[in-house]
Amino acid sequence: MGLFDKLTFEDRLEIGFPEIGAEPIAMTWQIKSLPDGFLMMENYKITAERRLFKEQAEYEQVPEEERPGYDETIGGFANEFERWRGSMKKTHGWTDTEYHGTFEFHRTIGGKYVSLEATFTDGRLVDISRNPRAKQ
């Protein structure tokens, strides 16, 4: 199995997909071949404008008084579990990767392995095709 990144598509993306027996935009795909070489369980999306964006996430500590288990009557928490619950908040946004090149993305659909390739030129998606090197 191993690590992989995730790829989704915005609903408004207008580009031709090969026939795969399902609606590809409504699915989450796996990526194992982006050029940075590091599989970190990252999230990517292809926007309606045909750009590849990567999710940028940061975590910040929530002040104790704002956490769900904080008890004002005792000025703290009933136990350590309550102290840690809700202690971190994820903030995120999306960054344009300005990707140029081709990468493979895949998943199983109805018990059948489907492998496709996305080709980008100067940061813009120009084609989605079947991966000619994959056994499908």
C-alpha positions in Angstrom: 0.0 0.0 0.0 2.3 2.8 1.2 1.9 6.6 1.4 0.2 8.6 -1.2 -1.1 12.1 -1.8 -4.8 12.9 -2.6 -6.2 14.6 -5.6 -9.6 16.1 -6.1 -11.2 18.2 -8.9 -13.4 21.2 -8.5 -17.0 20.7 -9.8 -16.8 23.4 -12.4 -13.7 22.0 -14.2 -14.4 21.5 -17.8 -12.0 19.1 -19.5 -12.5 15.8 -21.3 -11.8 12.6 -19.4 -11.4 9.1 -20.9 -14.4 6.9 -20.3 -13.9 5.1 -17.0 -17.4 4.0 -16.1 -17.9 6.7 -13.4 -17.8 10.4 -12.8 -14.1 11.2 -12.2 -14.7 14.7 -10.8 -16.8 13.3 -7.9 -13.9 11.1 -6.7 -10.8 11.3 -4.7 -7.7 10.0 -6.5 -4.3 8.8 -5.3 -1.0 10.4 -6.6 2.4 8.8 -6.2 4.4 10.6 -8.8 4.6 14.4 -8.2 8.1 15.7 -9.0 8.9 16.9 -5.5 9.6 13.2 -4.6 8.1 13.4 -1.2 4.8 11.6 -0.4 3.5 13.3 2.7 -0.2 12.6 2.5 -0.8 16.0 1.1 -4.0 17.2 -0.5 -4.1 18.6 -4.1 -6.9 19.9 -6.2 -7.3 20.9 -9.8 -9.4 24.0 -9.9 -12.0 25.1 -12.4 -9.3 27.4 -13.9 -7.2 24.2 -14.6 -4.6 25.0 -12.0 -3.0 22.5 -9.6 -3.2 23.7 -6.0 -1.7 22.2 -2.9 -3.3 22.6 0.6 -1.1 24.5 3.0 -2.0 23.7 6.6 -0.7 25.2 9.8 -1.7 24.4 13.4 -2.0 26.9 16.2 -2.6 26.4 19.9 -6.0 27.3 21.2 -6.0 29.3 24.5 -7.2 27.2 27.4 -10.2 29.4 28.1 -11.5 28.8 24.5 -11.3 25.0 24.6 -14.5 23.0 24.8 -13.7 21.3 28.2 -12.7 24.5 30.0 -14.7 24.9 33.3 -15.0 28.6 34.4 -16.2 27.6 37.9 -12.9 25.9 38.6 -10.7 28.0 36.3 -9.4 25.0 34.4 -10.2 21.4 33.4 -11.6 18.4 35.2 -8.8 16.2 33.9 -5.9 16.1 31.5 -8.0 14.7 28.6 -10.3 17.7 28.8 -7.2 20.0 28.8 -5.9 18.5 25.5 -9.3 18.2 23.8 -9.6 21.1 21.3 -6.1 22.4 22.1 -5.0 22.7 18.4 -6.7 24.5 15.5 -5.9 23.8 11.9 -5.8 26.8 9.6 -5.3 26.2 5.9 -5.4 27.7 2.5 -4.4 26.6 -1.0 -1.3 27.5 -3.0 -0.9 27.4 -6.8 1.9 24.9 -7.5 2.5 26.4 -11.0 3.1 22.8 -12.1 4.5 22.0 -15.5 4.7 18.4 -16.7 2.8 15.2 -16.4 1.8 13.1 -13.4 -0.1 9.9 -12.9 -3.2 9.5 -10.7 -5.2 6.4 -10.0 -7.9 4.5 -8.0 -10.0 1.4 -8.2 -13.5 1.8 -9.7 -15.9 -1.2 -9.5 -13.0 -3.6 -8.8 -11.0 -2.3 -11.8 -7.7 -0.4 -11.5 -7.9 2.9 -13.4 -4.7 5.0 -14.0 -4.8 8.4 -15.7 -2.3 11.1 -16.5 -2.7 14.9 -16.1 -0.5 17.1 -18.3 0.2 20.7 -17.4 1.8 23.3 -19.6 3.0 26.5 -17.9 0.8 25.8 -14.8 -2.4 25.0 -16.7 -4.0 21.6 -17.2 -4.1 20.8 -20.9 -5.0 17.1 -21.0 -6.2 14.1 -19.1 -5.6 10.7 -20.7 -5.2 7.0 -19.8 -1.8 6.2 -18.5 -0.2 4.2 -21.4 2.3 2.5 -19.0 -0.4 1.1 -16.6 -1.9 -2.3 -16.8 -5.6 -1.6 -16.9 
